[in-house]
Amino acid sequence: MPDPLDGVRVIEGDLDAKGARFAILVSRFNSFITDRLLGGAVDTLRRLGADPADITVVKVPGAWELPQTAARVLETESYDAVIALGCLMKGDTIHFDLIASEAAKGLSALGQQSKIPVLFGVLTTNDLEQAVHRAGAKYGNKGAEVAQAAVEQIRVYAALGRKTTRRRKK
């Protein structure tokens, strides 16, 4: 069977973090989880070649402050990606739903408007057990996964930004 992508231009990123600058925003709320997410993110970036001097960690009170802070970070034009990390656990009130929704919408809007990737690494879990499993236990470390995605997206954005010209054959 012929390769359906034969002759098709495919753009995808690689996992080379060398030379890229990262801002990691991390919520202090539920720090026993977010510290694990942060550790996973930093470790992954370093393993992928990022220089520790190119990684800036910005600690904020909670997930509500993540979009607001991301907006300020983007204004600096000093980074190649913004990674937002947090942890929200469902409670008995609608507070969880409000904060989770606004954090997701705010970061999504910034990502759509920005020329650099804005990554969403906010856990939204039903309970502590689910949060622990997503912060390095049973289901891996979501901070590490988001950091890897940030590196790949930086490379995708760079590839999309390159101007290529192809001459049509006459």
DODRENNU-256324 format. One record per residue: residue number from 1; residue in one letter; x, y, z of N, C-alpha, C in turn. Coordinates in pm, 1 decimal, always signed. Layout:
PT:NUM:A:X:Y:Z:X:Y:Z:X:Y:Z
...
***
This chain:
PT:1:M:+84.6:-118.2:+0.0:+0.0:+0.0:+0.0:+89.0:+124.4:+0.0
PT:2:P:+61.2:+221.8:-84.2:+143.7:+343.0:-89.8:+127.1:+426.6:+38.4
PT:3:D:+232.2:+498.6:+71.1:+230.7:+587.2:+187.6:+141.5:+707.3:+154.8
PT:4:P:+33.1:+728.2:+231.3:-56.9:+840.3:+199.9:+8.7:+976.3:+219.7
PT:5:L:+119.0:+980.7:+293.5:+187.7:+1107.8:+315.8:+301.9:+1131.4:+217.9
PT:6:D:+319.8:+1040.7:+123.9:+426.2:+1055.2:+25.3:+409.1:+1187.9:-48.5
PT:7:G:+510.8:+1273.0:-40.8:+506.9:+1402.1:-108.6:+438.4:+1512.2:-30.0
PT:8:V:+384.4:+1480.1:+86.3:+313.7:+1577.9:+169.5:+411.8:+1640.1:+267.7
PT:9:R:+405.6:+1768.8:+285.6:+490.6:+1837.2:+383.8:+430.3:+1815.7:+522.2
PT:10:V:+510.1:+1760.3:+611.6:+467.0:+1735.1:+748.9:+553.1:+1819.8:+841.6
PT:11:I:+487.3:+1894.8:+927.0:+559.2:+1976.9:+1024.9:+536.2:+1915.2:+1161.7
PT:12:E:+645.2:+1886.2:+1230.6:+633.7:+1839.5:+1368.7:+757.6:+1884.1:+1443.2
PT:13:G:+743.1:+1897.2:+1572.7:+854.0:+1943.0:+1654.1:+939.2:+1827.9:+1702.1
PT:14:D:+1062.2:+1862.5:+1742.8:+1146.7:+1762.4:+1805.4:+1155.5:+1794.3:+1955.1
PT:15:L:+1235.5:+1720.2:+2023.9:+1244.3:+1736.0:+2168.9:+1380.5:+1790.4:+2210.7
PT:16:D:+1426.1:+1891.1:+2139.9:+1553.7:+1954.4:+2169.9:+1526.9:+2089.5:+2236.3
PT:17:A:+1556.2:+2098.5:+2364.4:+1528.6:+2220.6:+2440.3:+1648.3:+2315.4:+2444.6
PT:18:K:+1758.1:+2279.8:+2380.3:+1877.7:+2365.2:+2383.5:+1846.2:+2503.3:+2327.5
PT:19:G:+1885.8:+2603.5:+2404.0:+1869.7:+2740.7:+2358.9:+1732.2:+2800.8:+2381.7
PT:20:A:+1636.2:+2721.7:+2422.8:+1500.8:+2773.8:+2447.4:+1490.2:+2826.2:+2590.8
PT:21:R:+1406.8:+2927.2:+2607.6:+1385.6:+2988.4:+2739.0:+1242.9:+2959.3:+2784.8
PT:22:F:+1230.8:+2917.4:+2908.8:+1102.3:+2873.0:+2962.6:+1065.0:+2951.4:+3087.9
PT:23:A:+938.1:+2991.0:+3095.0:+881.0:+3044.8:+3218.1:+783.9:+2939.5:+3270.0
PT:24:I:+807.8:+2892.4:+3390.4:+717.3:+2796.4:+3452.8:+644.7:+2868.2:+3564.4
PT:25:L:+513.9:+2881.9:+3550.3:+430.7:+2943.2:+3652.6:+371.8:+2830.0:+3735.3
PT:26:V:+386.0:+2838.2:+3865.3:+337.8:+2729.1:+3949.5:+259.5:+2784.4:+4068.0
PT:27:S:+144.2:+2725.4:+4089.1:+57.0:+2763.1:+4199.3:+110.8:+2706.0:+4330.4
PT:28:R:+114.0:+2789.4:+4434.4:+154.1:+2741.1:+4567.1:+40.3:+2664.7:+4634.7
PT:29:F:-83.6:+2689.4:+4594.1:-196.7:+2617.6:+4652.3:-182.4:+2470.3:+4617.5
PT:30:N:-198.1:+2384.7:+4715.0:-174.3:+2239.9:+4700.4:-29.3:+2213.0:+4661.3
PT:31:S:+63.1:+2282.2:+4727.1:+204.9:+2273.5:+4692.9:+262.1:+2132.7:+4707.4
PT:32:F:+202.5:+2050.2:+4791.3:+251.3:+1912.3:+4803.1:+232.2:+1836.8:+4672.6
PT:33:I:+143.5:+1883.9:+4586.1:+126.6:+1827.7:+4451.8:+201.6:+1912.0:+4349.5
PT:34:T:+185.0:+2043.3:+4354.9:+245.7:+2128.2:+4252.2:+398.3:+2126.5:+4258.1
PT:35:D:+456.1:+2104.6:+4375.4:+601.8:+2092.3:+4383.4:+649.4:+1970.0:+4304.0
PT:36:R:+571.6:+1864.0:+4305.7:+605.9:+1744.0:+4226.7:+592.1:+1771.4:+4076.9
PT:37:L:+487.8:+1845.5:+4040.0:+470.5:+1882.6:+3898.9:+587.9:+1968.5:+3852.6
PT:38:L:+625.5:+2063.8:+3935.6:+737.4:+2152.0:+3903.5:+867.0:+2072.4:+3889.7
PT:39:G:+891.9:+1982.8:+3982.9:+1012.5:+1899.8:+3975.1:+1016.5:+1818.7:+3846.7
PT:40:G:+902.0:+1761.3:+3808.8:+894.7:+1684.3:+3684.7:+920.1:+1770.3:+3562.8
PT:41:A:+865.1:+1891.9:+3563.5:+882.7:+1982.9:+3449.2:+1029.0:+2024.9:+3434.6
PT:42:V:+1089.7:+2067.7:+3543.8:+1228.9:+2113.5:+3537.8:+1321.2:+1998.7:+3499.3
PT:43:D:+1300.3:+1882.7:+3559.4:+1383.1:+1766.5:+3527.1:+1372.5:+1732.1:+3378.2
PT:44:T:+1252.7:+1733.8:+3325.8:+1232.4:+1702.1:+3183.6:+1301.1:+1803.6:+3094.2
PT:45:L:+1285.2:+1931.2:+3124.0:+1349.8:+2033.8:+3042.0:+1501.7:+2016.7:+3042.8
PT:46:R:+1556.8:+1989.8:+3158.7:+1702.8:+1971.0:+3168.4:+1747.1:+1846.9:+3091.1
PT:47:R:+1670.5:+1739.4:+3101.3:+1704.7:+1616.6:+3027.7:+1697.5:+1638.1:+2876.4
PT:48:L:+1610.6:+1729.9:+2834.1:+1596.4:+1758.4:+2691.3:+1695.2:+1864.4:+2643.2
PT:49:G:+1783.8:+1907.3:+2732.0:+1892.1:+1996.2:+2691.4:+1880.6:+2140.7:+2734.2
PT:50:A:+1777.6:+2177.1:+2807.9:+1764.4:+2316.1:+2852.5:+1870.9:+2348.4:+2956.4
PT:51:D:+1927.2:+2465.3:+2944.9:+2021.3:+2515.4:+3044.1:+1939.2:+2564.3:+3163.9
PT:52:P:+1977.6:+2527.7:+3286.5:+1901.7:+2575.7:+3403.5:+1885.7:+2727.8:+3406.2
PT:53:A:+1983.9:+2801.2:+3350.8:+1975.3:+2947.3:+3347.4:+1865.3:+2995.9:+3254.2
PT:54:D:+1815.9:+2908.4:+3167.0:+1708.5:+2944.2:+3073.7:+1570.6:+2904.2:+3125.8
PT:55:I:+1563.5:+2862.9:+3251.5:+1436.5:+2824.2:+3313.1:+1409.0:+2920.1:+3428.5
PT:56:T:+1294.8:+2988.0:+3422.8:+1253.0:+3078.0:+3529.6:+1125.9:+3023.7:+3590.8
PT:57:V:+1123.3:+3011.7:+3722.7:+1004.9:+2965.1:+3794.7:+940.1:+3085.3:+3862.2
PT:58:V:+811.0:+3102.1:+3838.5:+734.1:+3209.9:+3900.1:+625.6:+3145.3:+3985.0
PT:59:K:+631.6:+3167.5:+4115.6:+533.2:+3108.2:+4206.3:+420.5:+3208.0:+4230.7
PT:60:V:+298.2:+3159.4:+4217.2:+179.7:+3242.4:+4237.9:+92.5:+3176.3:+4344.9
PT:61:P:+0.8:+3252.1:+4406.0:-80.1:+3194.1:+4514.2:-164.0:+3073.7:+4473.0
PT:62:G:-234.4:+3083.8:+4359.2:-323.9:+2975.1:+4321.1:-347.7:+2972.4:+4171.6
PT:63:A:-434.0:+2881.3:+4128.3:-464.0:+2865.6:+3985.7:-531.9:+2989.2:+3928.1
PT:64:W:-607.2:+3060.4:+4008.7:-674.2:+3182.7:+3962.7:-573.0:+3283.2:+3908.6
PT:65:E:-455.8:+3289.4:+3971.5:-353.8:+3387.5:+3934.5:-269.4:+3344.8:+3814.5
PT:66:L:-281.1:+3222.2:+3770.8:-199.3:+3174.7:+3659.2:-220.4:+3253.6:+3529.8
PT:67:P:-344.9:+3272.6:+3482.5:-361.4:+3349.6:+3357.7:-314.4:+3494.5:+3370.0
PT:68:Q:-341.9:+3555.5:+3485.3:-301.0:+3694.9:+3505.1:-149.9:+3708.2:+3499.2
PT:69:T:-81.5:+3615.5:+3562.0:+64.6:+3618.7:+3563.6:+120.0:+3581.8:+3426.3
PT:70:A:+58.7:+3486.2:+3360.8:+103.6:+3448.1:+3226.2:+96.1:+3568.7:+3132.0
PT:71:A:-6.6:+3648.6:+3145.3:-19.7:+3768.2:+3061.5:+98.5:+3862.3:+3082.8
PT:72:R:+139.4:+3880.7:+3208.7:+253.6:+3968.3:+3238.1:+383.4:+3908.4:+3184.1
PT:73:V:+398.8:+3777.0:+3198.5:+518.8:+3709.9:+3147.3:+526.4:+3726.2:+2995.6
PT:74:L:+415.1:+3708.8:+2927.4:+413.7:+3722.6:+2781.5:+452.2:+3864.1:+2739.8
PT:75:E:+413.6:+3962.6:+2817.4:+447.5:+4101.7:+2785.1:+598.3:+4125.3:+2784.4
PT:76:T:+673.0:+4047.0:+2861.3:+818.2:+4066.4:+2868.2:+889.3:+4024.0:+2740.5
PT:77:E:+826.1:+3937.4:+2660.6:+886.2:+3883.0:+2538.7:+1023.9:+3823.9:+2566.4
PT:78:S:+1038.7:+3759.2:+2682.7:+1167.1:+3704.0:+2724.7:+1173.7:+3552.2:+2717.1
PT:79:Y:+1063.7:+3488.3:+2679.6:+1058.0:+3342.5:+2685.8:+1008.0:+3284.2:+2554.4
PT:80:D:+1038.9:+3156.2:+2535.4:+993.9:+3084.1:+2417.0:+869.8:+3000.1:+2445.2
PT:81:A:+839.6:+2977.7:+2572.2:+718.3:+2905.1:+2612.2:+685.0:+2939.5:+2756.2
PT:82:V:+556.4:+2936.3:+2785.0:+506.7:+2954.2:+2921.6:+435.2:+2825.4:+2961.3
PT:83:I:+474.1:+2771.6:+3075.4:+414.5:+2648.8:+3127.8:+343.7:+2684.4:+3257.5
PT:84:A:+214.1:+2658.3:+3265.6:+136.2:+2688.0:+3385.6:+103.7:+2557.3:+3458.3
PT:85:L:+141.0:+2549.7:+3585.1:+118.5:+2430.0:+3665.7:+34.5:+2463.4:+3788.1
PT:86:G:-61.8:+2378.6:+3817.9:-144.7:+2397.8:+3935.3:-219.0:+2270.0:+3967.9
PT:87:C:-292.2:+2274.4:+4077.5:-370.4:+2157.7:+4117.4:-497.2:+2203.5:+4188.0
PT:88:L:-608.2:+2162.9:+4130.7:-739.4:+2190.3:+4189.4:-808.2:+2057.1:+4217.9
PT:89:M:-860.4:+2044.8:+4338.9:-934.2:+1923.5:+4375.0:-1078.4:+1961.5:+4406.5
PT:90:K:-1168.2:+1882.2:+4354.4:-1311.0:+1909.5:+4369.1:-1349.5:+1907.3:+4517.4
PT:91:G:-1430.7:+2001.0:+4554.1:-1481.0:+2006.6:+4691.2:-1632.7:+1996.8:+4691.3
PT:92:D:-1690.8:+2048.1:+4796.4:-1835.8:+2040.2:+4811.5:-1908.8:+2162.2:+4755.3
PT:93:T:-1833.2:+2261.0:+4706.3:-1895.9:+2382.4:+4653.3:-1859.9:+2398.0:+4505.5
PT:94:I:-1913.5:+2500.5:+4441.6:-1884.4:+2524.1:+4300.2:-1752.4:+2598.6:+4279.9
PT:95:H:-1684.1:+2631.9:+4386.6:-1557.4:+2704.3:+4377.2:-1460.3:+2636.2:+4280.3
PT:96:F:-1446.9:+2504.9:+4289.7:-1360.2:+2427.0:+4200.7:-1396.3:+2453.3:+4054.4
PT:97:D:-1525.1:+2443.2:+4022.8:-1569.9:+2461.1:+3884.4:-1538.9:+2601.2:+3832.2
PT:98:L:-1559.6:+2700.0:+3915.8:-1533.8:+2838.4:+3874.9:-1385.9:+2862.0:+3848.7
PT:99:I:-1301.4:+2819.3:+3941.5:-1157.8:+2843.4:+3927.2:-1101.2:+2762.4:+3810.1
PT:100:A:-1138.6:+2635.0:+3801.3:-1087.8:+2550.3:+3692.4:-1127.7:+2607.1:+3557.0
PT:101:S:-1250.9:+2648.6:+3544.2:-1300.2:+2702.2:+3418.3:-1226.1:+2830.0:+3379.2
PT:102:E:-1213.1:+2921.3:+3473.0:-1149.2:+3049.8:+3442.1:-999.8:+3034.1:+3416.1
PT:103:A:-933.4:+2945.2:+3488.5:-791.0:+2922.1:+3463.5:-772.7:+2864.7:+3322.6
PT:104:A:-855.3:+2768.0:+3287.2:-845.2:+2706.0:+3154.3:-876.9:+2807.5:+3045.0
PT:105:K:-985.5:+2882.4:+3060.9:-1023.1:+2981.1:+2959.0:-918.3:+3090.4:+2945.5
PT:106:G:-868.4:+3137.1:+3058.6:-769.2:+3244.8:+3055.7:-640.3:+3202.4:+2987.8
PT:107:L:-589.9:+3085.5:+3022.6:-466.2:+3037.1:+2961.2:-487.0:+3004.0:+2814.2
PT:108:S:-603.2:+2949.2:+2782.0:-633.9:+2918.2:+2642.1:-637.0:+3045.7:+2558.1
PT:109:A:-701.3:+3148.3:+2607.6:-709.3:+3274.4:+2533.5:-570.8:+3333.6:+2511.8
PT:110:L:-486.3:+3328.5:+2614.1:-350.4:+3380.2:+2599.2:-272.6:+3300.4:+2496.6
PT:111:G:-289.3:+3169.8:+2499.6:-219.8:+3084.4:+2404.3:-260.4:+3111.4:+2261.2
PT:112:Q:-387.6:+3141.9:+2241.9:-436.1:+3170.1:+2106.8:-388.0:+3305.6:+2056.6
PT:113:Q:-369.1:+3400.0:+2148.1:-326.5:+3534.5:+2109.5:-175.0:+3548.6:+2099.5
PT:114:S:-102.9:+3461.0:+2165.9:+41.0:+3473.9:+2177.6:+115.3:+3413.8:+2058.5
PT:115:K:+236.6:+3461.5:+2040.0:+322.0:+3405.4:+1935.8:+408.1:+3291.8:+1989.2
PT:116:I:+394.7:+3263.5:+2118.0:+467.1:+3151.4:+2177.7:+367.0:+3057.5:+2244.4
PT:117:P:+406.2:+2932.0:+2263.1:+314.5:+2836.3:+2326.3:+288.8:+2869.2:+2473.2
PT:118:V:+163.3:+2851.7:+2513.1:+121.7:+2861.5:+2653.6:+61.5:+2725.4:+2687.8
PT:119:L:+126.0:+2654.6:+2779.5:+86.8:+2517.4:+2809.9:+8.2:+2509.2:+2939.7
PT:120:F:-94.5:+2423.6:+2938.6:-186.0:+2406.1:+3052.0:-149.9:+2279.2:+3128.2
PT:121:G:-92.5:+2296.4:+3245.4:-56.6:+2183.8:+3330.3:-125.4:+2192.1:+3464.5
PT:122:V:-252.0:+2227.0:+3462.9:-329.6:+2238.6:+3586.8:-410.1:+2110.3:+3604.5
PT:123:L:-379.6:+2037.4:+3709.3:-457.1:+1917.8:+3740.1:-593.7:+1958.7:+3792.2
PT:124:T:-696.8:+1893.2:+3746.3:-832.7:+1914.6:+3796.0:-886.0:+1776.2:+3832.6
PT:125:T:-876.7:+1744.0:+3959.6:-906.4:+1608.0:+4003.5:-1023.9:+1605.8:+4100.5
PT:126:N:-1078.7:+1487.4:+4115.8:-1188.4:+1469.8:+4211.7:-1139.1:+1461.6:+4354.8
PT:127:D:-1014.3:+1414.9:+4373.1:-965.3:+1395.1:+4509.7:-813.1:+1391.9:+4513.1
PT:128:L:-759.0:+1381.9:+4633.0:-615.1:+1380.2:+4653.9:-549.5:+1260.8:+4585.9
PT:129:E:-611.9:+1145.4:+4592.7:-553.8:+1025.5:+4532.5:-529.9:+1045.2:+4382.1
PT:130:Q:-627.3:+1099.3:+4312.4:-610.1:+1125.1:+4168.9:-496.1:+1224.3:+4145.1
PT:131:A:-487.2:+1326.6:+4229.0:-381.5:+1426.1:+4213.9:-244.1:+1362.1:+4232.6
PT:132:V:-229.2:+1280.0:+4334.8:-101.5:+1212.4:+4360.7:-63.2:+1124.1:+4242.5
PT:133:H:-160.1:+1051.9:+4188.0:-132.4:+963.4:+4074.7:-87.2:+1040.0:+3951.2
PT:134:R:-130.1:+1164.4:+3935.6:-93.7:+1244.0:+3817.9:+29.5:+1331.4:+3841.9
PT:135:A:+80.4:+1327.8:+3963.6:+197.4:+1408.9:+3998.2:+319.9:+1321.0:+4022.4
PT:136:G:+325.0:+1207.9:+3955.6:+444.1:+1126.0:+3963.9:+421.2:+983.4:+4009.6
PT:137:A:+299.4:+945.7:+4036.4:+273.8:+808.9:+4081.9:+221.9:+724.8:+3965.1
PT:138:K:+103.8:+671.8:+3979.7:+47.1:+573.0:+3887.2:+37.7:+618.1:+3741.2
PT:139:Y:+5.0:+744.5:+3716.3:-18.4:+791.8:+3580.0:+92.4:+883.4:+3529.4
PT:140:G:+209.4:+873.8:+3584.2:+320.1:+959.0:+3541.0:+311.5:+1097.5:+3601.6
PT:141:N:+397.1:+1184.7:+3555.2:+401.8:+1321.1:+3607.6:+353.9:+1416.1:+3498.5
PT:142:K:+240.0:+1477.7:+3519.9:+182.3:+1567.7:+3419.0:+267.9:+1692.7:+3399.1
PT:143:G:+343.2:+1732.7:+3499.9:+436.1:+1844.4:+3482.3:+542.8:+1810.6:+3379.7
PT:144:A:+594.5:+1688.0:+3387.0:+693.7:+1641.7:+3289.7:+633.3:+1635.4:+3150.0
PT:145:E:+510.6:+1586.1:+3141.1:+444.4:+1575.6:+3010.4:+422.4:+1712.3:+2946.8
PT:146:V:+382.9:+1808.5:+3027.5:+357.3:+1943.1:+2975.0:+488.5:+2009.2:+2932.7
PT:147:A:+595.2:+1985.9:+3008.0:+725.3:+2041.1:+2970.6:+770.8:+1983.2:+2836.2
PT:148:Q:+752.6:+1855.2:+2817.7:+788.1:+1792.0:+2690.2:+705.0:+1851.8:+2576.8
PT:149:A:+577.1:+1871.0:+2600.1:+490.4:+1931.6:+2498.9:+535.7:+2074.6:+2467.3
PT:150:A:+582.4:+2147.8:+2568.5:+630.1:+2284.6:+2546.4:+748.5:+2286.0:+2450.7
PT:151:V:+842.5:+2194.2:+2471.9:+959.6:+2187.1:+2383.9:+916.1:+2156.3:+2241.0
PT:152:E:+828.4:+2058.7:+2226.9:+782.1:+2021.7:+2093.8:+709.2:+2138.3:+2026.3
PT:153:Q:+625.8:+2209.2:+2100.8:+551.5:+2321.1:+2043.5:+642.4:+2436.8:+2003.5
PT:154:I:+747.4:+2460.8:+2080.9:+843.8:+2564.6:+2041.9:+898.1:+2533.5:+1902.9
PT:155:R:+932.6:+2408.4:+1881.0:+989.8:+2366.9:+1752.6:+884.9:+2370.3:+1640.8
PT:156:V:+760.7:+2337.0:+1672.3:+653.5:+2345.7:+1572.0:+632.4:+2491.8:+1532.7
PT:157:Y:+624.2:+2580.5:+1632.7:+605.1:+2722.4:+1602.6:+720.3:+2775.2:+1518.3
PT:158:A:+842.8:+2733.4:+1550.2:+959.0:+2778.6:+1472.6:+948.0:+2731.0:+1328.4
PT:159:A:+907.5:+2606.1:+1309.7:+892.9:+2552.6:+1174.2:+782.1:+2624.7:+1097.9
PT:160:L:+675.0:+2658.3:+1165.2:+565.4:+2729.8:+1100.1:+604.3:+2872.4:+1064.8
PT:161:G:+697.1:+2927.6:+1138.9:+738.7:+3064.8:+1115.1:+837.6:+3081.1:+1003.1
PT:162:R:+901.1:+2970.6:+962.6:+997.2:+2977.0:+853.3:+926.0:+2997.7:+721.6
PT:163:K:+977.7:+3087.7:+643.5:+919.9:+3109.5:+511.5:+987.5:+3014.4:+414.2
PT:164:T:+905.3:+2938.3:+348.0:+960.1:+2847.3:+246.7:+896.1:+2881.5:+114.3
PT:165:T:+975.0:+2873.9:+13.0:+922.4:+2897.2:-120.1:+950.9:+2772.9:-202.2
PT:166:R:+855.0:+2731.4:-272.9:+870.8:+2618.1:-362.1:+836.6:+2664.2:-501.6
PT:167:R:+924.0:+2636.1:-588.0:+900.9:+2674.0:-727.1:+819.8:+2563.4:-794.7
PT:168:R:+718.3:+2606.1:-860.6:+638.0:+2510.4:-937.5:+713.2:+2471.6:-1062.3
PT:169:K:+707.2:+2345.8:-1091.3:+769.3:+2299.5:-1214.8:+679.8:+2338.2:-1331.6
PT:170:K:+745.1:+2387.5:-1437.8:+669.9:+2429.0:-1556.0:+657.9:+2317.7:-1653.1
***
